[in-house]
Amino acid sequence: MVSRGYALRTKGLIPLVGVALALSACGGDKDNGAATGSASPGPSASASGSAASGDPASLKAKITFMQWGTQEEVNQTKELLKKFNEKFPNIQVDVASKDWETYWTAITAQAASQTLPDVYKMDEAYLDKYAKLGAMKDLTSLMSANGFDASEFEPNVLKKLQSGGKQYALPRDANTIVVFYNKKLFADPKSNPAGAPVPTGQMSWDDLIDIAKKMTLDKSGKTAADAGFNPSGVAQWGLMMDAAGSADSVLESQLWSNGAKLVNDDQSFAMNSPEALEVLRKFSSLITELHVVPNFGQAQSISKDPFLALSTGKVAISFGGSWNTSEYKTAGIDFEAILPPKFKEEKTVVQETGYAIGPTTKNEQAAWTLANWLSGPEGQIALAEQGQSVPANKKAAEAYFAKDEGYDKKVFIESQQYAIPVPFFDGKEKLLWDIIPQKLTNPLSGKGDLQKAIDDIQKAYGK
């Protein structure tokens, strides 16, 4: 996958026309039908399944589960469900899947026709939309009634799957945005002639910039810190960062780090502040004055996805997602992962998916049992052992660490405690993925006034 902002901007917004009207007539006792794809709900024992003598292990039901992803990811889910059935042998789960874009089209159609799966994957970016449309069951009362242990998660991890203070999905994974560096470039005197030290987690921006200057080389081998450095002929970049294009994964957390915000709690625009302007000026100087970060055109010539630029071997330090590690390995990059630099406080971004329950399920208890197990210690440990996702449940951390990948995986768990508490809401995705990239990219590269860009963003956002 690529950075969510880059991926979703190219695919447009989810079509939701007509869903609200259809859901307004939705009744809790209506059969939820079959999920689009290979899943079919089949008969169920009762509105919430049946359990002999109150024993959850004997709960009997047939339910549907839907997700996006590759066939490999579907197979991994089926492996998880085998473990689930070791504890709950009488709950049959039929799995359906779609690719990312088709998935949301299917979910939207199923919401309109009241045929949603019993349990389905939900991305935090779209949770608020579907919650307001009534396409997910409010899980707050179920969590209370079933003794859900919220302490197993960082508070902001749970919060990102809430809308209006209510929990609409249980956490599945917590992909985090951190900083990576190429160990080979730092170790080789040819690529590190100034002897720059490797960066460390939670460095100040000024300290990181000093390192980036020493690791930016022109074609003659001079660093950006040397007299006579040629910024028009850079052969190796000290730092890769697209603050405008990665507004959701880089810019917003760094605004928080400096005591600023992108939006307020009431969804009004908040970036028109001295602290926010200070961040933008710092980021612009990296491109226009210090020449340690490529401008947008230069960055695109290195990698269409800035998070994958480290794979080229021409970038010393880069922001990236926890999911990028496999691509770095495939490219033969010997890398390390650290917490991002900070202005005043350490702040990170966690991008989450979760498990939602269809509002018209006739198998509420079985659906809850599945979602709760997948999000709980047993399911999260099984997920961690697969090594494909960063678990959201803190009790699965040790299982995740047990698989040695050759770099510090602890940073992905540690970073969750610094996650900014900013759930998505309807309209924010347009601000992050359309307005900010359009209005801010050129000014950050020195082609336009930053204050005017902020004003233009606010005007286009309209709040």
TORKOL-4160 file (C-alpha; in steps of 0.2 Angstrom, whole numbers, padded with zeros to 4 digits, m for minus):
463
<pt num="1" X="0000" Y="0000" Z="0000"/>
<pt num="2" X="0005" Y="0018" Z="m0001"/>
<pt num="3" X="0002" Y="0032" Z="0011"/>
<pt num="4" X="m0017" Y="0034" Z="0013"/>
<pt num="5" X="m0018" Y="0052" Z="0008"/>
<pt num="6" X="m0008" Y="0047" Z="m0009"/>
<pt num="7" X="m0019" Y="0032" Z="m0012"/>
<pt num="8" X="m0036" Y="0039" Z="m0008"/>
<pt num="9" X="m0034" Y="0056" Z="m0017"/>
<pt num="10" X="m0032" Y="0046" Z="m0033"/>
<pt num="11" X="m0048" Y="0037" Z="m0031"/>
<pt num="12" X="m0060" Y="0050" Z="m0026"/>
<pt num="13" X="m0073" Y="0051" Z="m0013"/>
<pt num="14" X="m0085" Y="0037" Z="m0008"/>
<pt num="15" X="m0102" Y="0038" Z="m0016"/>
<pt num="16" X="m0115" Y="0039" Z="m0003"/>
<pt num="17" X="m0130" Y="0045" Z="m0012"/>
<pt num="18" X="m0146" Y="0038" Z="m0006"/>
<pt num="19" X="m0139" Y="0029" Z="0009"/>
<pt num="20" X="m0146" Y="0040" Z="0022"/>
<pt num="21" X="m0163" Y="0039" Z="0016"/>
<pt num="22" X="m0163" Y="0020" Z="0015"/>
<pt num="23" X="m0155" Y="0018" Z="0032"/>
<pt num="24" X="m0169" Y="0030" Z="0040"/>
<pt num="25" X="m0181" Y="0016" Z="0037"/>
<pt num="26" X="m0170" Y="0002" Z="0043"/>
<pt num="27" X="m0177" Y="m0009" Z="0057"/>
<pt num="28" X="m0167" Y="m0019" Z="0069"/>
<pt num="29" X="m0177" Y="m0035" Z="0066"/>
<pt num="30" X="m0174" Y="m0034" Z="0048"/>
<pt num="31" X="m0164" Y="m0049" Z="0040"/>
<pt num="32" X="m0147" Y="m0042" Z="0035"/>
<pt num="33" X="m0146" Y="m0053" Z="0020"/>
<pt num="34" X="m0131" Y="m0059" Z="0011"/>
<pt num="35" X="m0115" Y="m0049" Z="0009"/>
<pt num="36" X="m0109" Y="m0045" Z="m0008"/>
<pt num="37" X="m0096" Y="m0058" Z="m0013"/>
<pt num="38" X="m0094" Y="m0075" Z="m0007"/>
<pt num="39" X="m0102" Y="m0073" Z="0010"/>
<pt num="40" X="m0119" Y="m0078" Z="0014"/>
<pt num="41" X="m0127" Y="m0077" Z="0031"/>
<pt num="42" X="m0138" Y="m0092" Z="0031"/>
<pt num="43" X="m0150" Y="m0097" Z="0044"/>
<pt num="44" X="m0147" Y="m0091" Z="0062"/>
<pt num="45" X="m0154" Y="m0098" Z="0078"/>
<pt num="46" X="m0161" Y="m0082" Z="0085"/>
<pt num="47" X="m0158" Y="m0063" Z="0085"/>
<pt num="48" X="m0142" Y="m0065" Z="0094"/>
<pt num="49" X="m0137" Y="m0083" Z="0091"/>
<pt num="50" X="m0140" Y="m0096" Z="0104"/>
<pt num="51" X="m0129" Y="m0102" Z="0118"/>
<pt num="52" X="m0133" Y="m0117" Z="0129"/>
<pt num="53" X="m0133" Y="m0114" Z="0148"/>
<pt num="54" X="m0126" Y="m0096" Z="0145"/>
<pt num="55" X="m0109" Y="m0104" Z="0139"/>
<pt num="56" X="m0101" Y="m0092" Z="0126"/>
<pt num="57" X="m0091" Y="m0106" Z="0119"/>
<pt num="58" X="m0107" Y="m0115" Z="0114"/>
<pt num="59" X="m0114" Y="m0100" Z="0105"/>
<pt num="60" X="m0121" Y="m0106" Z="0089"/>
<pt num="61" X="m0123" Y="m0095" Z="0074"/>
<pt num="62" X="m0118" Y="m0092" Z="0056"/>
<pt num="63" X="m0111" Y="m0075" Z="0052"/>
<pt num="64" X="m0103" Y="m0065" Z="0038"/>
<pt num="65" X="m0087" Y="m0056" Z="0038"/>
<pt num="66" X="m0081" Y="m0044" Z="0025"/>
<pt num="67" X="m0064" Y="m0035" Z="0022"/>
<pt num="68" X="m0054" Y="m0027" Z="0008"/>
<pt num="69" X="m0037" Y="m0034" Z="0003"/>
<pt num="70" X="m0027" Y="m0047" Z="m0007"/>
<pt num="71" X="m0030" Y="m0065" Z="m0007"/>
<pt num="72" X="m0015" Y="m0067" Z="0004"/>
<pt num="73" X="m0023" Y="m0056" Z="0017"/>
<pt num="74" X="m0039" Y="m0066" Z="0015"/>
<pt num="75" X="m0030" Y="m0081" Z="0019"/>
<pt num="76" X="m0022" Y="m0073" Z="0034"/>
<pt num="77" X="m0040" Y="m0069" Z="0040"/>
<pt num="78" X="m0045" Y="m0087" Z="0038"/>
<pt num="79" X="m0030" Y="m0093" Z="0048"/>
<pt num="80" X="m0036" Y="m0081" Z="0062"/>
<pt num="81" X="m0053" Y="m0088" Z="0061"/>
<pt num="82" X="m0046" Y="m0106" Z="0063"/>
<pt num="83" X="m0040" Y="m0100" Z="0080"/>
<pt num="84" X="m0056" Y="m0091" Z="0084"/>
<pt num="85" X="m0065" Y="m0107" Z="0080"/>
<pt num="86" X="m0054" Y="m0117" Z="0093"/>
<pt num="87" X="m0063" Y="m0107" Z="0106"/>
<pt num="88" X="m0080" Y="m0104" Z="0098"/>
<pt num="89" X="m0082" Y="m0120" Z="0087"/>
<pt num="90" X="m0101" Y="m0117" Z="0084"/>
<pt num="91" X="m0099" Y="m0099" Z="0076"/>
<pt num="92" X="m0097" Y="m0102" Z="0057"/>
<pt num="93" X="m0089" Y="m0086" Z="0049"/>
<pt num="94" X="m0091" Y="m0084" Z="0030"/>
<pt num="95" X="m0078" Y="m0072" Z="0023"/>
<pt num="96" X="m0080" Y="m0061" Z="0008"/>
<pt num="97" X="m0067" Y="m0048" Z="0001"/>
<pt num="98" X="m0065" Y="m0035" Z="m0011"/>
<pt num="99" X="m0051" Y="m0024" Z="m0017"/>
<pt num="100" X="m0050" Y="m0007" Z="m0009"/>
<pt num="101" X="m0060" Y="0004" Z="m0021"/>
<pt num="102" X="m0073" Y="m0009" Z="m0024"/>
<pt num="103" X="m0075" Y="m0013" Z="m0006"/>
<pt num="104" X="m0082" Y="0004" Z="m0002"/>
<pt num="105" X="m0094" Y="0004" Z="m0016"/>
<pt num="106" X="m0100" Y="m0013" Z="m0010"/>
<pt num="107" X="m0102" Y="m0007" Z="0008"/>
<pt num="108" X="m0111" Y="0009" Z="0002"/>
<pt num="109" X="m0123" Y="m0002" Z="m0008"/>
<pt num="110" X="m0126" Y="m0014" Z="0006"/>
<pt num="111" X="m0129" Y="0000" Z="0018"/>
<pt num="112" X="m0143" Y="0007" Z="0006"/>
<pt num="113" X="m0151" Y="m0010" Z="0004"/>
<pt num="114" X="m0149" Y="m0015" Z="0022"/>
<pt num="115" X="m0139" Y="m0030" Z="0018"/>
<pt num="116" X="m0122" Y="m0026" Z="0027"/>
<pt num="117" X="m0112" Y="m0041" Z="0034"/>
<pt num="118" X="m0113" Y="m0045" Z="0052"/>
<pt num="119" X="m0095" Y="m0039" Z="0055"/>
<pt num="120" X="m0084" Y="m0029" Z="0043"/>
<pt num="121" X="m0068" Y="m0020" Z="0042"/>
<pt num="122" X="m0069" Y="m0001" Z="0044"/>
<pt num="123" X="m0055" Y="0012" Z="0040"/>
<pt num="124" X="m0054" Y="0027" Z="0052"/>
<pt num="125" X="m0055" Y="0039" Z="0038"/>
<pt num="126" X="m0073" Y="0034" Z="0033"/>
<pt num="127" X="m0079" Y="0029" Z="0051"/>
<pt num="128" X="m0088" Y="0046" Z="0054"/>
<pt num="129" X="m0097" Y="0045" Z="0037"/>
<pt num="130" X="m0104" Y="0028" Z="0040"/>
<pt num="131" X="m0108" Y="0031" Z="0058"/>
<pt num="132" X="m0118" Y="0046" Z="0054"/>
<pt num="133" X="m0127" Y="0036" Z="0041"/>
<pt num="134" X="m0132" Y="0023" Z="0053"/>
<pt num="135" X="m0122" Y="0010" Z="0044"/>
<pt num="136" X="m0113" Y="0003" Z="0060"/>
<pt num="137" X="m0120" Y="m0002" Z="0077"/>
<pt num="138" X="m0115" Y="0009" Z="0091"/>
<pt num="139" X="m0104" Y="m0003" Z="0101"/>
<pt num="140" X="m0103" Y="0007" Z="0117"/>
<pt num="141" X="m0117" Y="m0002" Z="0127"/>
<pt num="142" X="m0110" Y="m0019" Z="0121"/>
<pt num="143" X="m0093" Y="m0015" Z="0127"/>
<pt num="144" X="m0100" Y="m0010" Z="0144"/>
<pt num="145" X="m0111" Y="m0026" Z="0145"/>
<pt num="146" X="m0097" Y="m0037" Z="0140"/>
<pt num="147" X="m0084" Y="m0030" Z="0151"/>
<pt num="148" X="m0073" Y="m0023" Z="0137"/>
<pt num="149" X="m0056" Y="m0019" Z="0144"/>
<pt num="150" X="m0051" Y="m0002" Z="0137"/>
<pt num="151" X="m0035" Y="m0002" Z="0146"/>
<pt num="152" X="m0028" Y="m0014" Z="0134"/>
<pt num="153" X="m0027" Y="0001" Z="0121"/>
<pt num="154" X="m0019" Y="0018" Z="0121"/>
<pt num="155" X="m0034" Y="0030" Z="0124"/>
<pt num="156" X="m0031" Y="0039" Z="0107"/>
<pt num="157" X="m0031" Y="0023" Z="0098"/>
<pt num="158" X="m0049" Y="0019" Z="0104"/>
<pt num="159" X="m0054" Y="0037" Z="0101"/>
<pt num="160" X="m0049" Y="0037" Z="0083"/>
<pt num="161" X="m0063" Y="0024" Z="0080"/>
<pt num="162" X="m0076" Y="0035" Z="0088"/>
<pt num="163" X="m0089" Y="0047" Z="0082"/>
<pt num="164" X="m0098" Y="0059" Z="0093"/>
<pt num="165" X="m0090" Y="0051" Z="0108"/>
<pt num="166" X="m0097" Y="0034" Z="0104"/>
<pt num="167" X="m0087" Y="0018" Z="0099"/>
<pt num="168" X="m0092" Y="0012" Z="0082"/>
<pt num="169" X="m0077" Y="0000" Z="0079"/>
<pt num="170" X="m0065" Y="m0010" Z="0089"/>
<pt num="171" X="m0046" Y="m0008" Z="0084"/>
<pt num="172" X="m0038" Y="m0021" Z="0073"/>
<pt num="173" X="m0021" Y="m0013" Z="0069"/>
<pt num="174" X="m0012" Y="0003" Z="0072"/>
<pt num="175" X="0000" Y="0007" Z="0058"/>
<pt num="176" X="0011" Y="0021" Z="0063"/>
<pt num="177" X="0021" Y="0035" Z="0054"/>
<pt num="178" X="0039" Y="0036" Z="0060"/>
<pt num="179" X="0056" Y="0040" Z="0053"/>
<pt num="180" X="0068" Y="0028" Z="0044"/>
<pt num="181" X="0086" Y="0030" Z="0040"/>
<pt num="182" X="0097" Y="0021" Z="0028"/>
<pt num="183" X="0111" Y="0013" Z="0039"/>
<pt num="184" X="0122" Y="0009" Z="0024"/>
<pt num="185" X="0123" Y="0027" Z="0019"/>
<pt num="186" X="0128" Y="0033" Z="0036"/>
<pt num="187" X="0141" Y="0019" Z="0038"/>
<pt num="188" X="0150" Y="0022" Z="0021"/>
<pt num="189" X="0162" Y="0037" Z="0021"/>
<pt num="190" X="0158" Y="0040" Z="0002"/>
<pt num="191" X="0140" Y="0043" Z="0006"/>
<pt num="192" X="0144" Y="0051" Z="0023"/>
<pt num="193" X="0160" Y="0061" Z="0021"/>
<pt num="194" X="0156" Y="0073" Z="0035"/>
<pt num="195" X="0154" Y="0059" Z="0047"/>
<pt num="196" X="0136" Y="0063" Z="0052"/>
<pt num="197" X="0129" Y="0053" Z="0067"/>
<pt num="198" X="0114" Y="0043" Z="0064"/>
<pt num="199" X="0098" Y="0051" Z="0070"/>
<pt num="200" X="0089" Y="0046" Z="0086"/>
<pt num="201" X="0071" Y="0046" Z="0091"/>
<pt num="202" X="0063" Y="0062" Z="0097"/>
<pt num="203" X="0077" Y="0073" Z="0091"/>
<pt num="204" X="0074" Y="0092" Z="0089"/>
<pt num="205" X="0070" Y="0097" Z="0071"/>
<pt num="206" X="0086" Y="0108" Z="0072"/>
<pt num="207" X="0097" Y="0093" Z="0077"/>
<pt num="208" X="0089" Y="0082" Z="0063"/>
<pt num="209" X="0092" Y="0096" Z="0050"/>
<pt num="210" X="0110" Y="0097" Z="0055"/>
<pt num="211" X="0112" Y="0079" Z="0051"/>
<pt num="212" X="0102" Y="0081" Z="0035"/>
<pt num="213" X="0113" Y="0094" Z="0029"/>
<pt num="214" X="0128" Y="0083" Z="0031"/>
<pt num="215" X="0120" Y="0069" Z="0022"/>
<pt num="216" X="0114" Y="0079" Z="0007"/>
<pt num="217" X="0128" Y="0078" Z="m0007"/>
<pt num="218" X="0130" Y="0086" Z="m0024"/>
<pt num="219" X="0137" Y="0077" Z="m0038"/>
<pt num="220" X="0155" Y="0083" Z="m0033"/>
<pt num="221" X="0153" Y="0075" Z="m0016"/>
<pt num="222" X="0151" Y="0092" Z="m0006"/>
<pt num="223" X="0138" Y="0092" Z="0007"/>
<pt num="224" X="0124" Y="0105" Z="0010"/>
<pt num="225" X="0134" Y="0111" Z="0024"/>
<pt num="226" X="0149" Y="0115" Z="0013"/>
<pt num="227" X="0154" Y="0131" Z="0004"/>
<pt num="228" X="0152" Y="0129" Z="m0014"/>
<pt num="229" X="0138" Y="0116" Z="m0013"/>
<pt num="230" X="0128" Y="0115" Z="m0029"/>
<pt num="231" X="0109" Y="0113" Z="m0025"/>
<pt num="232" X="0105" Y="0111" Z="m0043"/>
<pt num="233" X="0115" Y="0095" Z="m0044"/>
<pt num="234" X="0110" Y="0084" Z="m0029"/>
<pt num="235" X="0115" Y="0066" Z="m0030"/>
<pt num="236" X="0109" Y="0061" Z="m0012"/>
<pt num="237" X="0096" Y="0069" Z="m0002"/>
<pt num="238" X="0097" Y="0070" Z="0017"/>
<pt num="239" X="0079" Y="0070" Z="0020"/>
<pt num="240" X="0063" Y="0066" Z="0011"/>
<pt num="241" X="0047" Y="0074" Z="0016"/>
<pt num="242" X="0031" Y="0080" Z="0007"/>
<pt num="243" X="0022" Y="0090" Z="0020"/>
<pt num="244" X="0008" Y="0096" Z="0009"/>
<pt num="245" X="0005" Y="0079" Z="0000"/>
<pt num="246" X="0007" Y="0070" Z="0017"/>
<pt num="247" X="m0004" Y="0082" Z="0027"/>
<pt num="248" X="m0013" Y="0067" Z="0036"/>
<pt num="249" X="0003" Y="0058" Z="0040"/>
<pt num="250" X="0016" Y="0071" Z="0043"/>
<pt num="251" X="0010" Y="0089" Z="0043"/>
<pt num="252" X="m0004" Y="0087" Z="0056"/>
<pt num="253" X="0006" Y="0079" Z="0069"/>
<pt num="254" X="0020" Y="0091" Z="0067"/>
<pt num="255" X="0008" Y="0106" Z="0069"/>
<pt num="256" X="0003" Y="0098" Z="0086"/>
<pt num="257" X="0021" Y="0096" Z="0090"/>
<pt num="258" X="0023" Y="0115" Z="0089"/>
<pt num="259" X="0007" Y="0118" Z="0099"/>
<pt num="260" X="m0004" Y="0121" Z="0084"/>
<pt num="261" X="m0018" Y="0112" Z="0076"/>
<pt num="262" X="m0026" Y="0109" Z="0059"/>
<pt num="263" X="m0044" Y="0109" Z="0065"/>
<pt num="264" X="m0052" Y="0113" Z="0081"/>
<pt num="265" X="m0063" Y="0101" Z="0091"/>
<pt num="266" X="m0078" Y="0109" Z="0083"/>
<pt num="267" X="m0071" Y="0105" Z="0065"/>
<pt num="268" X="m0067" Y="0124" Z="0062"/>
<pt num="269" X="m0050" Y="0128" Z="0053"/>
<pt num="270" X="m0036" Y="0131" Z="0066"/>
<pt num="271" X="m0020" Y="0132" Z="0055"/>
<pt num="272" X="m0021" Y="0151" Z="0054"/>
<pt num="273" X="m0010" Y="0153" Z="0069"/>
<pt num="274" X="0008" Y="0159" Z="0072"/>
<pt num="275" X="0013" Y="0142" Z="0078"/>
<pt num="276" X="0007" Y="0134" Z="0062"/>
<pt num="277" X="0015" Y="0147" Z="0051"/>
<pt num="278" X="0031" Y="0143" Z="0060"/>
<pt num="279" X="0030" Y="0125" Z="0056"/>
<pt num="280" X="0027" Y="0129" Z="0037"/>
<pt num="281" X="0041" Y="0141" Z="0037"/>
<pt num="282" X="0053" Y="0128" Z="0044"/>
<pt num="283" X="0047" Y="0115" Z="0031"/>
<pt num="284" X="0049" Y="0128" Z="0017"/>
<pt num="285" X="0067" Y="0132" Z="0022"/>
<pt num="286" X="0072" Y="0114" Z="0021"/>
<pt num="287" X="0068" Y="0115" Z="0002"/>
<pt num="288" X="0071" Y="0133" Z="m0003"/>
<pt num="289" X="0086" Y="0138" Z="0009"/>
<pt num="290" X="0095" Y="0123" Z="0016"/>
<pt num="291" X="0092" Y="0112" Z="0000"/>
<pt num="292" X="0091" Y="0096" Z="0011"/>
<pt num="293" X="0073" Y="0091" Z="0005"/>
<pt num="294" X="0068" Y="0090" Z="m0013"/>
<pt num="295" X="0054" Y="0101" Z="m0020"/>
<pt num="296" X="0038" Y="0092" Z="m0026"/>
<pt num="297" X="0045" Y="0089" Z="m0044"/>
<pt num="298" X="0061" Y="0083" Z="m0038"/>
<pt num="299" X="0053" Y="0071" Z="m0026"/>
<pt num="300" X="0042" Y="0064" Z="m0039"/>
<pt num="301" X="0057" Y="0060" Z="m0050"/>
<pt num="302" X="0064" Y="0050" Z="m0036"/>
<pt num="303" X="0048" Y="0041" Z="m0031"/>
<pt num="304" X="0029" Y="0044" Z="m0034"/>
<pt num="305" X="0026" Y="0039" Z="m0016"/>
<pt num="306" X="0038" Y="0049" Z="m0004"/>
<pt num="307" X="0037" Y="0035" Z="0009"/>
<pt num="308" X="0046" Y="0024" Z="m0003"/>
<pt num="309" X="0060" Y="0035" Z="m0008"/>
<pt num="310" X="0071" Y="0027" Z="0005"/>
<pt num="311" X="0070" Y="0011" Z="m0006"/>
<pt num="312" X="0080" Y="0020" Z="m0020"/>
<pt num="313" X="0096" Y="0021" Z="m0010"/>
<pt num="314" X="0097" Y="0040" Z="m0014"/>
<pt num="315" X="0089" Y="0046" Z="0002"/>
<pt num="316" X="0097" Y="0045" Z="0019"/>
<pt num="317" X="0082" Y="0049" Z="0030"/>
<pt num="318" X="0063" Y="0048" Z="0027"/>
<pt num="319" X="0046" Y="0048" Z="0035"/>
<pt num="320" X="0037" Y="0032" Z="0031"/>
<pt num="321" X="0024" Y="0020" Z="0037"/>
<pt num="322" X="0026" Y="0004" Z="0047"/>
<pt num="323" X="0019" Y="m0005" Z="0032"/>
<pt num="324" X="0034" Y="0001" Z="0021"/>
<pt num="325" X="0046" Y="m0010" Z="0030"/>
<pt num="326" X="0043" Y="m0025" Z="0018"/>
<pt num="327" X="0046" Y="m0014" Z="0003"/>
<pt num="328" X="0063" Y="m0007" Z="0010"/>
<pt num="329" X="0068" Y="m0025" Z="0013"/>
<pt num="330" X="0063" Y="m0030" Z="m0005"/>
<pt num="331" X="0074" Y="m0016" Z="m0011"/>
<pt num="332" X="0089" Y="m0022" Z="0000"/>
<pt num="333" X="0089" Y="m0007" Z="0011"/>
<pt num="334" X="0097" Y="m0009" Z="0028"/>
<pt num="335" X="0087" Y="0003" Z="0038"/>
<pt num="336" X="0082" Y="0008" Z="0056"/>
<pt num="337" X="0066" Y="0015" Z="0063"/>
<pt num="338" X="0065" Y="0029" Z="0075"/>
<pt num="339" X="0052" Y="0041" Z="0083"/>
<pt num="340" X="0049" Y="0057" Z="0072"/>
<pt num="341" X="0058" Y="0073" Z="0077"/>
<pt num="342" X="0049" Y="0086" Z="0087"/>
<pt num="343" X="0046" Y="0105" Z="0089"/>
<pt num="344" X="0040" Y="0106" Z="0107"/>
<pt num="345" X="0032" Y="0089" Z="0111"/>
<pt num="346" X="0033" Y="0072" Z="0103"/>
<pt num="347" X="0018" Y="0068" Z="0092"/>
<pt num="348" X="0014" Y="0054" Z="0080"/>
<pt num="349" X="0001" Y="0048" Z="0068"/>
<pt num="350" X="m0008" Y="0031" Z="0070"/>
<pt num="351" X="m0018" Y="0025" Z="0055"/>
<pt num="352" X="m0031" Y="0013" Z="0061"/>
<pt num="353" X="m0043" Y="0000" Z="0054"/>
<pt num="354" X="m0056" Y="m0008" Z="0065"/>
<pt num="355" X="m0070" Y="m0021" Z="0066"/>
<pt num="356" X="m0088" Y="m0014" Z="0064"/>
<pt num="357" X="m0104" Y="m0023" Z="0067"/>
<pt num="358" X="m0119" Y="m0021" Z="0054"/>
<pt num="359" X="m0134" Y="m0012" Z="0062"/>
<pt num="360" X="m0146" Y="m0025" Z="0056"/>
<pt num="361" X="m0137" Y="m0041" Z="0061"/>
<pt num="362" X="m0148" Y="m0055" Z="0068"/>
<pt num="363" X="m0133" Y="m0062" Z="0076"/>
<pt num="364" X="m0128" Y="m0048" Z="0088"/>
<pt num="365" X="m0120" Y="m0059" Z="0101"/>
<pt num="366" X="m0110" Y="m0069" Z="0089"/>
<pt num="367" X="m0105" Y="m0054" Z="0079"/>
<pt num="368" X="m0099" Y="m0046" Z="0095"/>
<pt num="369" X="m0090" Y="m0062" Z="0100"/>
<pt num="370" X="m0080" Y="m0062" Z="0084"/>
<pt num="371" X="m0076" Y="m0043" Z="0084"/>
<pt num="372" X="m0071" Y="m0043" Z="0102"/>
<pt num="373" X="m0060" Y="m0059" Z="0100"/>
<pt num="374" X="m0051" Y="m0051" Z="0085"/>
<pt num="375" X="m0048" Y="m0035" Z="0094"/>
<pt num="376" X="m0044" Y="m0044" Z="0111"/>
<pt num="377" X="m0027" Y="m0052" Z="0117"/>
<pt num="378" X="m0030" Y="m0069" Z="0109"/>
<pt num="379" X="m0034" Y="m0062" Z="0091"/>
<pt num="380" X="m0021" Y="m0048" Z="0092"/>
<pt num="381" X="m0008" Y="m0060" Z="0097"/>
<pt num="382" X="m0012" Y="m0071" Z="0083"/>
<pt num="383" X="m0012" Y="m0056" Z="0071"/>
<pt num="384" X="0005" Y="m0051" Z="0078"/>
<pt num="385" X="0012" Y="m0069" Z="0075"/>
<pt num="386" X="0008" Y="m0067" Z="0057"/>
<pt num="387" X="0019" Y="m0052" Z="0056"/>
<pt num="388" X="0009" Y="m0042" Z="0044"/>
<pt num="389" X="0001" Y="m0029" Z="0055"/>
<pt num="390" X="0006" Y="m0019" Z="0070"/>
<pt num="391" X="m0006" Y="m0024" Z="0084"/>
<pt num="392" X="m0017" Y="m0011" Z="0092"/>
<pt num="393" X="m0019" Y="m0021" Z="0108"/>
<pt num="394" X="m0005" Y="m0018" Z="0121"/>
<pt num="395" X="m0006" Y="m0036" Z="0127"/>
<pt num="396" X="0000" Y="m0042" Z="0109"/>
<pt num="397" X="0016" Y="m0032" Z="0110"/>
<pt num="398" X="0028" Y="m0046" Z="0116"/>
<pt num="399" X="0021" Y="m0058" Z="0102"/>
<pt num="400" X="0024" Y="m0044" Z="0089"/>
<pt num="401" X="0042" Y="m0041" Z="0096"/>
<pt num="402" X="0046" Y="m0060" Z="0096"/>
<pt num="403" X="0048" Y="m0060" Z="0077"/>
<pt num="404" X="0065" Y="m0052" Z="0074"/>
<pt num="405" X="0064" Y="m0042" Z="0058"/>
<pt num="406" X="0082" Y="m0034" Z="0060"/>
<pt num="407" X="0076" Y="m0017" Z="0065"/>
<pt num="408" X="0068" Y="m0009" Z="0081"/>
<pt num="409" X="0050" Y="m0014" Z="0080"/>
<pt num="410" X="0047" Y="m0007" Z="0097"/>
<pt num="411" X="0045" Y="0010" Z="0089"/>
<pt num="412" X="0029" Y="0006" Z="0081"/>
<pt num="413" X="0021" Y="0001" Z="0098"/>
<pt num="414" X="0029" Y="0015" Z="0107"/>
<pt num="415" X="0023" Y="0028" Z="0095"/>
<pt num="416" X="0005" Y="0024" Z="0099"/>
<pt num="417" X="0006" Y="0033" Z="0115"/>
<pt num="418" X="0011" Y="0049" Z="0106"/>
<pt num="419" X="m0004" Y="0048" Z="0094"/>
<pt num="420" X="m0013" Y="0064" Z="0091"/>
<pt num="421" X="m0031" Y="0062" Z="0096"/>
<pt num="422" X="m0039" Y="0067" Z="0079"/>
<pt num="423" X="m0053" Y="0056" Z="0072"/>
<pt num="424" X="m0058" Y="0059" Z="0054"/>
<pt num="425" X="m0074" Y="0068" Z="0051"/>
<pt num="426" X="m0085" Y="0071" Z="0035"/>
<pt num="427" X="m0076" Y="0084" Z="0025"/>
<pt num="428" X="m0059" Y="0082" Z="0033"/>
<pt num="429" X="m0053" Y="0070" Z="0020"/>
<pt num="430" X="m0056" Y="0083" Z="0007"/>
<pt num="431" X="m0046" Y="0096" Z="0017"/>
<pt num="432" X="m0031" Y="0083" Z="0019"/>
<pt num="433" X="m0031" Y="0075" Z="0002"/>
<pt num="434" X="m0037" Y="0088" Z="m0010"/>
<pt num="435" X="m0036" Y="0106" Z="m0003"/>
<pt num="436" X="m0020" Y="0106" Z="0006"/>
<pt num="437" X="m0010" Y="0097" Z="m0007"/>
<pt num="438" X="m0017" Y="0109" Z="m0020"/>
<pt num="439" X="m0014" Y="0125" Z="m0010"/>
<pt num="440" X="0002" Y="0122" Z="m0001"/>
<pt num="441" X="0013" Y="0112" Z="m0012"/>
<pt num="442" X="0020" Y="0127" Z="m0022"/>
<pt num="443" X="0021" Y="0139" Z="m0008"/>
<pt num="444" X="0032" Y="0126" Z="0002"/>
<pt num="445" X="0043" Y="0125" Z="m0013"/>
<pt num="446" X="0045" Y="0144" Z="m0013"/>
<pt num="447" X="0032" Y="0148" Z="m0027"/>
<pt num="448" X="0020" Y="0158" Z="m0017"/>
<pt num="449" X="0016" Y="0166" Z="0000"/>
<pt num="450" X="0013" Y="0154" Z="0015"/>
<pt num="451" X="0001" Y="0165" Z="0024"/>
<pt num="452" X="m0009" Y="0167" Z="0008"/>
<pt num="453" X="m0009" Y="0149" Z="0006"/>
<pt num="454" X="m0016" Y="0146" Z="0024"/>
<pt num="455" X="m0030" Y="0159" Z="0020"/>
<pt num="456" X="m0034" Y="0150" Z="0003"/>
<pt num="457" X="m0035" Y="0134" Z="0012"/>
<pt num="458" X="m0047" Y="0141" Z="0025"/>
<pt num="459" X="m0058" Y="0149" Z="0012"/>
<pt num="460" X="m0058" Y="0132" Z="0002"/>
<pt num="461" X="m0062" Y="0122" Z="0018"/>
<pt num="462" X="m0076" Y="0134" Z="0022"/>
<pt num="463" X="m0076" Y="0131" Z="0041"/>
